[in-house]
Amino acid sequence: MTNEKYYRKAAEIVREVIKKEKARVKPGVKILDLAEEIEDKIKRKGGKPAFPVNISINEVAAHYSPTIKDETEIRQHDVVKVDIGVHVEGYIVDAAWTFIFNEKHGNLAKTTDEALKRAIEAIKPGKKIGEIGSIIEKTIKKGGYKPISNLSGHMLKRYVLHAGKSIPNVKTITFQKIKEGEVYAVEPFATNGKGEVRETNRFTIFRLMRRVDMYGTSLEDRVTRYIQENYGTLPFASRWLAEKFEAALAQFTLRKLVRKGVIHPYGVLVEVKGGLVAQSETTVIVSRSGVLRLL
């Protein structure tokens, strides 16, 4: 199976999962149930989550995955982002959608969709990355909103979510260019707030910083081995550890591993002025003539 076939398989899984789960994203549904359903379907279809399903509501832009006892329910006025990553043999497809239940916010989601469309149309080998950001920025501002300047799309490599290059959401001066054969997750973010996010001290997603040799029998060693064997250096949810370890002990051990620099925590990202945030995302492979949009 070629690399492209792995990507196509991952994209097929994302497509099938979201087709069935879109109807579940509605007021009254618990986001924990939704996330677990999506992750379970990914596994049953032959893929693996490339990261925990992110379900970010209103001013939350990214890095929120439901906790083990999360009681949060979707409400009628919410702006809900569902961000899904699937990998097959390490080849990652990353995609996100915004769900609106109040037509008052409908144009916010449509604006990010349009920005994504325009960005993809512009991607081709030799294109300056900053010019893609300029297109996204202009499209979002034309819709009456602000792009989030400190979030960006990102290049993907095997088992690596953020592989060096970024696709900004604003005009950026850079010498970097798009190259044939590269794979990108392109993800415009728009808001009616200030156009920036800040990191909070709330953490639900983590990542092993480096592969380590842990042969002991201590809880730290056992948790680290489990993370390494099951997730490698891809992000994981704290609730996933409860499948193997008692939840309170797993949380305590995670905190210790974070302090030691073995584990990196991802703080939940929120819009600095509390503005509503919308996101649209897909994954593309850059071809000689343009792009292959996987979703």
N, C-alpha and C positions, 0 to 999 in steps of 0.2 A: 504494500500500500504506500503510495507516494505521500509526501507531506500534504499536498493539496487534498488528497482523499481523506486524510485524517481531519483536516479543517472542515471539509464538507460534511463528514460524519458528525462532528461536534455541532455544526450549524443545523443539521437535520434534527438533532436531539433538542436543541434550543427551540427550534421552530415547532416541533411537535408538542413540547412541554407547554410553551406559552399559549399555543392555540387552545389547549384544554384548560389552562389555568386563568386565562384572561377573564372568563366569566366569574371566577371566584374572587377577583379583586373588586370588592364592592362593600358598601357600608354594612357594618355588623359582623364582618369576618375578622377573626383574630389573626394578626400578622404572623404569630408563631406557627399557627396551623398552616398558613399559606406557604411560609418558607419551608417547613418540613415536608409538605406535599411536593413542592417543586424539587427539592433536593432528592427526595425518594424517587421521583419519576426519572430524574437524570440518571441515577444509578441503575434503575431497572431497565433503562433503554441502552445501557452499555457504556455510558460516559461516567465521568466523575466531576463533582463541583470543582471549578478552578479557584473558587473562593466562596465563602458563605453567601447565600442569597441576601442582598441588601434590600431592605424595604424602608425607604426614607420618606418621611411625611412632612409636608409643609416647609418650614424653614430648614429642616435637616436635608443636607445635600448628598451626603455619602457616608460610608463606613458605619452604618447602623444595620446590624443583623439581630433579629429577636433573641432575647435571653431565654434561659431554660424555663422560667416561670412568667414569661411576658404575657400580660393580660391586655395589651394594647389592641383596640379594635379600630378598624377603619370607620371614619365618620363621613357624613354626607358632604361636608364642606372641605374635606381634605384634598390636598394635591399629593398623590402617592407615586413615588418612583420605585419601580421594581427592576433591579439590576442583577442579571444572571450571567455566570461564567461557567462554561463547560469545557473540559479538556478530554481528548482521546489520545492516549499515549503522550501526553504533555503538550499537544497542539491545542491552543486555547482559542475559543470564540467567546467574545464578551459583548453583551447587548443589554439595552435598557429601554424601558417605556415609561411614560407618564400617564397616569389615569386620573381623569377629572370627572366629578359627579355633579359639580355645580357649573353651569354654563358660563357663569361670571368669569371663570378662570380658563375657559376653553381656549382662548387665543394664546395663552402662555404656552400650553403644550403644542399648539400648532406652530408657534414660532420656533421652538427647538427642532421640530420635525423639518421645517423648511430650512433651517440653518444646517442641519445634517445633510439634507439633500444637496444643497449648494456646495457644501464642502466636498462631498464625494465627487460631484461633477468636476471639481477643479483639480482633484488629485491625479497626478501622473508623474512618471519619472522625470527628474530634473526640476520639479516645482519647488520653490522655496517654501519651507514650512511656515514662515511668518506670514506669507500671502494667504495661506489657508486660514490662519487665525483672523486675518483682516476680513475675509469673506464671512466668516462666522459672526464676527463682531458687527459688521454692517447689517447683516440679515436680522440679527436679534434687535439691534437698535431701531431698525425700520419697523419692526413689530411693536415697538413701544416699550421695550424692556432693556435690561442691562445684561451683558454676558458676565459670567463669573470669571474674573481675571486670573485668579490663582487656582483654578482647576483646568485640567487639560485632558485631551486624549493621549494615547500612548502606544508606542510600538510594542509588539508582542513577539516573543521568541519561545522556543520550546521550554516549558516549565517556568517561564519568566513573564510575569504580568506587565512589568514596567521595564522595558529593555533599552533604556537610554534616551531615544528621541521622544519628544512630546509634540502633539498637535494642539497648539494653544487656542483659546477661545477669544483671543484679542490679537490685534496686530502686534507682531513682535519682530524686532530686528535680530536676525540670526543668519548665519551662513549655511546652516543645515538645509539639505534638500532631500526630497523624496527619491528613493531608489527602487528600481525594478526588483521584485521579489520580496520586498519588505511587507510585513503584515501590521496593520494598525487597527486599534479600537478608536474610532472617532466618536467623541461625545460632547456635543454642545450642552452647556448649562445656561439657562436664562432665569432672571429673577426680577421681581418688582421692588427689590430692596436696593442695597448699595452696589452690589456687584462683586462682593468678596465673601469668602468663608473664613471662619476661624476654627481651630481645633479645640475641642472641649477635653475635659479630663474624664470623660466617660468612655469606657473601652469594652467592645463586644467582639472585636476581631483582632487576631494576633498572627504573627508569622515567625517561624524559626529563622534566625539571622544567618546561621551557618550550620553545616553538618558537623556534628560533634560525636566523639566516641564516648558512649555512656554504657558501661558494662556492669555497674553496681546494682544493688537491690533497693536502694533508697527510693522514696516516692519521687523525688526530683529526677533521678535517673530513669525510672520507669515511665514517667510522664514524657520526658524528653524523647526517649526511644519510641514511644507510641506516636508522638507527633512526627518524628522523622520518618518512621516506617509508613505512616498513613497519609501524610500531607507533604512530606519533603519540606521545601522552603516556600510552598504556596500558602496563602492565608487560610486560617481556620477559625471557627467560632468556638468560644469558650464552652457553649452548650454541647458541642460535639464530643468533648472530653467526658461528658457524663455518660456516654455510651460504654465507657470502660472504667471510669473512676467515680467515686462518690463526689457529687457536685461541689460541696463546700471544700473538700480537700483539693480538688482540681483547681478551684479558684485561688486557694491559698498558695498552691505550688506555682501557679502561673505568675502570681505577684512576685514570688521569690525569683523566678527565672527572668522576669522583666528587670528586676533590680540588678541581676548579675549580667545583663546584656545578652543573654542567650535568646530571649524572645523579644520581638518588637511589637508594641501595642499600637493599634491604629485608633486615634481619638475620633469620636464622632464629629463630623464637620457640619457646622450650622452657618447660615447666612448672618453676617455681622449685625444687620439691622432687623433681623427677624423676618425678612422678606420671603415670600413664597418662591420655591425653586422648582423648575421643570428640567428634565433631562431626556435626551434622545441619543441612542447609541447603537452602533453596529460595528461589525468587523469586516475589513476589506483586505484583499491581497493585491498589491500593486503589480500590474502587468505592463507589458511594453506599450500598450495603447491607452491605458487608463487604470481602472480598477475592476476586480472581481468582487462584487458585494455579496457576502456570504448569507446575509439575511435581508 
